[in-house]
Amino acid sequence: MLVDKAITDYADHHTSDVSPLLRELLSETERKTGKLDWSIGKVQGQFLKMLVSISRAKTVVELGTLTGFSALIMAEALPSDGKIITCESDRTHADIAQSFFARSSYGKRIRLEFGDALKTLSKMSAESVDGVFIDADKDEYPAHYEESLRILRVGGWMAIDNVLWDGAVARSDSYDSDVAAIKRFNEKVRTDDRVDKVMLTIRDGVYLVRKRRR
């Protein structure tokens, strides 16, 4: 854990609560997949929701639906004519997500694309979206980033999850392949003059970038 649990609990307590449906979704995620720790929590979810709201985003793309918590909480902040296109390649995860989208009044704002995310992105027009949330296969982060940057409008934002990997990126004794992939990706973003960027220590680390030019 990056931050002391007492601090994360304090932050959670002082953050707006989520809907009963989203709380149920988190419980269902653990019961059916055992991967609750893969899902973003309440604090990160409310951060993304506020980011969508503050930026007045109308079109958001998500790479890595898991069971739908992040897509649903971001959809709450969209205008009635807004949309989220969320990509997932695991059928079990996609089915759980779709079942909860169907139960939510915000579900009509979400379109789930099953299959390879890069194929979905390749069909999208340049500079056609306002925001992107990336939380998928870490080896694919560089390719996801480049395609996301292509479809992102100038001034739009991208949030990339797990960029601190439980603090392992800052330890010289870690040789895990995922850690190596994340470290390479972080350096790529750090040196990219097409974006402004800030690395945040929310949950497992979020790299927030803003596209400033093509």
C-alpha positions as CSV (number, residue, x, y, z in Angstrom):
1,M,0.0,0.0,0.0
2,L,1.4,3.4,-1.0
3,V,-0.2,5.4,1.8
4,D,-0.8,4.4,5.4
5,K,-4.2,2.6,5.7
6,A,-5.3,5.1,8.4
7,I,-4.8,7.9,5.9
8,T,-6.6,6.1,3.1
9,D,-9.5,5.3,5.4
10,Y,-9.6,9.0,6.5
11,A,-9.6,10.1,2.8
12,D,-12.4,7.6,2.1
13,H,-14.5,8.9,5.0
14,H,-14.2,12.5,3.8
15,T,-15.1,11.6,0.2
16,S,-18.6,11.6,-1.3
17,D,-20.3,8.2,-1.1
18,V,-21.2,6.2,-4.1
19,S,-24.7,4.9,-5.0
20,P,-26.1,1.7,-3.5
21,L,-25.9,0.1,-7.0
22,L,-22.2,0.9,-7.2
23,R,-21.6,-0.5,-3.7
24,E,-23.4,-3.7,-4.9
25,L,-21.3,-3.8,-8.0
26,L,-18.1,-3.8,-5.8
27,S,-19.5,-6.7,-3.7
28,E,-20.5,-8.6,-6.9
29,T,-17.0,-8.1,-8.3
30,E,-15.4,-9.7,-5.3
31,R,-18.0,-12.5,-5.2
32,K,-17.8,-13.5,-8.8
33,T,-14.2,-12.7,-9.8
34,G,-12.2,-12.3,-6.6
35,K,-10.7,-9.2,-8.1
36,L,-12.0,-6.4,-6.0
37,D,-8.5,-5.0,-5.7
38,W,-8.4,-4.6,-9.5
39,S,-11.4,-2.2,-9.4
40,I,-10.9,1.4,-8.6
41,G,-12.2,2.4,-5.2
42,K,-14.5,5.1,-4.0
43,V,-11.9,7.9,-3.8
44,Q,-10.4,7.2,-7.3
45,G,-13.9,6.8,-8.7
46,Q,-15.1,10.2,-7.3
47,F,-11.9,11.7,-8.6
48,L,-12.7,10.5,-12.2
49,K,-16.3,11.6,-11.8
50,M,-15.2,15.1,-10.8
51,L,-12.6,15.2,-13.6
52,V,-15.4,14.4,-16.1
53,S,-17.6,17.1,-14.5
54,I,-15.0,19.8,-14.3
55,S,-13.8,19.3,-17.9
56,R,-17.4,19.2,-19.1
57,A,-16.5,16.1,-21.1
58,K,-19.2,14.8,-23.5
59,T,-17.3,11.8,-24.9
60,V,-15.0,9.6,-22.8
61,V,-13.2,6.4,-23.7
62,E,-12.2,3.8,-21.2
63,L,-9.7,1.0,-21.9
64,G,-10.4,-1.8,-19.4
65,T,-14.0,-2.0,-18.2
66,L,-13.4,-4.8,-15.6
67,T,-16.9,-5.0,-14.1
68,G,-18.1,-1.5,-14.9
69,F,-17.6,0.5,-11.7
70,S,-15.4,3.3,-13.3
71,A,-17.6,3.5,-16.4
72,L,-20.8,3.9,-14.3
73,I,-19.4,6.5,-11.9
74,M,-18.0,8.6,-14.8
75,A,-21.4,8.3,-16.6
76,E,-23.0,10.0,-13.7
77,A,-21.1,13.2,-14.5
78,L,-21.9,13.2,-18.2
79,P,-24.6,15.4,-19.7
80,S,-27.7,13.6,-20.9
81,D,-26.3,13.4,-24.5
82,G,-22.9,12.3,-23.4
83,K,-21.4,8.9,-23.9
84,I,-18.7,6.5,-22.6
85,I,-17.2,3.9,-24.9
86,T,-15.6,1.3,-22.7
87,C,-13.5,-1.6,-24.0
88,E,-13.2,-5.0,-22.4
89,S,-11.7,-8.3,-23.6
90,D,-12.8,-10.7,-20.8
91,R,-16.3,-12.1,-21.3
92,T,-17.0,-12.7,-17.6
93,H,-16.1,-9.1,-16.7
94,A,-18.0,-7.7,-19.7
95,D,-21.2,-9.7,-18.8
96,I,-21.1,-8.4,-15.2
97,A,-20.6,-4.9,-16.3
98,Q,-23.4,-5.1,-18.9
99,S,-25.8,-6.4,-16.3
100,F,-25.2,-3.4,-14.1
101,F,-25.3,-0.9,-16.9
102,A,-28.8,-2.3,-17.7
103,R,-29.9,-1.6,-14.2
104,S,-28.6,1.9,-14.0
105,S,-30.4,5.1,-15.3
106,Y,-27.0,6.1,-16.5
107,G,-26.4,2.9,-18.5
108,K,-27.8,4.4,-21.7
109,R,-24.8,6.7,-21.8
110,I,-22.4,3.7,-21.9
111,R,-21.4,1.6,-24.9
112,L,-19.4,-1.5,-24.1
113,E,-17.1,-2.7,-26.9
114,F,-16.0,-6.3,-26.5
115,G,-12.7,-7.3,-27.9
116,D,-9.3,-5.8,-28.6
117,A,-9.2,-2.1,-27.5
118,L,-6.7,-1.0,-30.2
119,K,-9.1,-2.2,-32.9
120,T,-11.9,-0.1,-31.3
121,L,-9.6,2.9,-31.1
122,S,-8.4,2.6,-34.7
123,K,-12.0,3.1,-35.9
124,M,-12.4,6.4,-34.0
125,S,-11.7,9.8,-35.6
126,A,-8.8,11.9,-34.6
127,E,-9.5,14.5,-31.9
128,S,-13.0,13.2,-31.4
129,V,-13.0,12.6,-27.6
130,D,-12.7,14.7,-24.5
131,G,-11.2,12.2,-22.0
132,V,-9.6,8.8,-21.8
133,F,-9.2,6.5,-18.8
134,I,-6.6,3.7,-19.3
135,D,-6.6,0.7,-17.0
136,A,-5.8,-2.3,-19.1
137,D,-2.8,-4.6,-19.9
138,K,0.4,-2.9,-18.9
139,D,2.4,-4.1,-21.8
140,E,-0.1,-2.4,-24.1
141,Y,0.1,1.0,-22.3
142,P,2.4,2.6,-24.9
143,A,0.2,1.6,-27.8
144,H,-3.0,2.5,-25.9
145,Y,-1.4,5.9,-25.0
146,E,-0.5,6.8,-28.6
147,E,-3.9,5.8,-30.0
148,S,-5.6,7.6,-27.2
149,L,-3.6,10.7,-27.8
150,R,-4.6,10.6,-31.5
151,I,-8.3,10.5,-30.7
152,L,-8.1,13.1,-27.9
153,R,-8.9,16.7,-28.7
154,V,-6.4,19.4,-27.9
155,G,-7.0,20.3,-24.2
156,G,-8.5,16.9,-23.5
157,W,-7.3,14.8,-20.6
158,M,-6.1,11.2,-20.1
159,A,-5.8,9.4,-16.8
160,I,-3.6,6.3,-16.7
161,D,-4.0,3.9,-13.7
162,N,-1.4,1.8,-11.8
163,V,1.6,3.9,-12.7
164,L,3.2,3.4,-9.2
165,W,2.5,-0.3,-9.0
166,D,2.4,-0.4,-5.2
167,G,5.5,1.6,-5.0
168,A,7.7,-0.9,-6.9
169,V,8.6,1.6,-9.6
170,A,10.7,3.5,-7.1
171,R,12.6,0.4,-5.8
172,S,15.7,-0.7,-7.6
173,D,15.3,-4.3,-6.3
174,S,12.1,-5.0,-8.3
175,Y,12.6,-6.9,-11.6
176,D,9.0,-7.9,-12.3
177,S,8.0,-7.6,-16.0
178,D,5.0,-5.4,-15.2
179,V,7.1,-3.1,-13.1
180,A,9.6,-2.8,-16.0
181,A,6.8,-2.1,-18.4
182,I,5.3,0.6,-16.2
183,K,8.7,2.3,-15.6
184,R,9.3,2.4,-19.4
185,F,5.9,3.8,-20.0
186,N,6.2,6.5,-17.2
187,E,9.5,7.6,-18.8
188,K,7.8,7.9,-22.2
189,V,5.1,10.2,-20.8
190,R,7.6,12.2,-18.7
191,T,9.6,13.1,-21.9
192,D,6.5,13.7,-24.1
193,D,6.3,17.4,-24.9
194,R,2.9,16.9,-26.5
195,V,1.3,16.8,-23.1
196,D,1.3,18.5,-19.7
197,K,1.4,15.9,-17.0
198,V,1.2,15.3,-13.2
199,M,1.7,12.0,-11.4
200,L,-0.7,11.5,-8.5
201,T,-0.5,9.1,-5.6
202,I,-4.2,8.3,-5.6
203,R,-4.6,4.5,-4.9
204,D,-2.0,2.8,-7.0
205,G,-0.9,5.9,-8.9
206,V,-2.6,7.9,-11.6
207,Y,-0.8,9.7,-14.4
208,L,-2.9,12.6,-15.4
209,V,-2.0,14.3,-18.7
210,R,-3.5,17.1,-20.8
211,K,-3.0,17.2,-24.6
212,R,-1.5,20.5,-25.5
213,R,-0.7,19.9,-29.2
214,R,-0.9,17.4,-32.0
